[in-house]
Amino acid sequence: MALLMQALALPAHADAPTPIPMQQLMELARGGAAALPADVRIEIEPGQLDARLKLAPCRRIEPYLPTGSTAWGRTRVGLRCTDGPVNWNVFLPVTVRVWSPAVVNVGPLQAGAEIRAEDLQIREVDIASAAAPVFRDPQLLVGRLLAATLPPGTPLRPQHLRVRQWFAAGETVTLVYVGEGFSASTEAQALSNGLDGQAVRVRTPSGKIVTGWPAGERRVEVRS
């Protein structure tokens, strides 16, 4: 994790600038972004407070995330003075950049195009530029269809892909029960289309209705 070594200063009395606790801001950013890969590096770019603010000098400033804010992209952090002549509280705009290897497209891709391996490469990008996750494995994208036209160098995210349909309603599927140390399978009839990431109901030969998850071509899994 790259640390910002230079201490910036909040607007305060001209002879007593108040330093921003950058190390604590970095820890706040990493703790506020769930499940970050180990190979990311975080950068924080502080914005500017209202120039009309005149803050008293402070020996201890505690940063915190306000309710409803996240340490991701353009956001804000709270800064409160807990050791000074006046205990003040302000909100500082910041930009959190999270640099990580991710899959991007080499050249422009048209909506409806099927993604090929040669269309993709791994590049370090700011994954915090949008809320949706990125892909880190190109093989997860090969053969998928695009839902939108993408300019070169776009980090691919789930919303860029058409929802994959593994089977249609009425088709015969393999229903697989998966548990710790065992698996069993039977045939069943799909009662709705099998779309990636969406639960689907199937009917077994005995007439029982079971809910599972599409997991491949004409395959539904039920995990216990």
Phi, psi and omega in degrees: 000122181282127180263146173274114189276337184275128177279123176271175183229137171283150174297125180214204174296142187303328183266004183213070179296148182253115185288144172279130180285083187296323179300318179292324177296321179297315179296323178296319180295314181294320180289335183272352179251111189291142169053048177284138175298157183290338186266015179275159170232140186250135173238140176238125177249104179292144174270207182241139171283164175305125184298343181280349180289136172237102185262138177291150176304150184218135179273342181214119178245131178250119175275150177205160177269121177296156177303129180091352178262153175231153179275067189206123178065215178281119185210199176211153175236151174272143175233121180235136177275124180245000180210088180191176179296332177227126178273096183259167179216125180224168177242127184251122175291137178221157171243120178260120176250130181242105184269126186210148170298135180208162180278129175233161176273139183290310180240181178295143178234137182269149175304136180091350181288148174272130184284132177250159181301322182288351177279350192240154171207163176265132180215149176283125182224166175275099183286348178274004179288347175213162184282329185290149179290161176255169174263140179247351180241113182300330183296338178288348185251339183298128181093348179282156179258142182275140177268347183213157175283133184240131173287162180303145175080016179279125173295120184285134181230162184307325183290347178279350186252144170291144178296128183278131178255120183272335178195166181253159176303137180095344180285153173278130181235164172266119179263119185245124174266124184237129177218183181292110176084007179208161171206149178215150183223157176206169175273154177205167178252128179289133179264353176206171179295142179269098183254140180309128174079003180240132180299149182222147177257142178227157179247126179280166179303334179279355180095000181286138177265125183236140176256130179216196183233131175302132185226014181156186180301113179050045180225130178235133180247141172239117183255140179236000000 
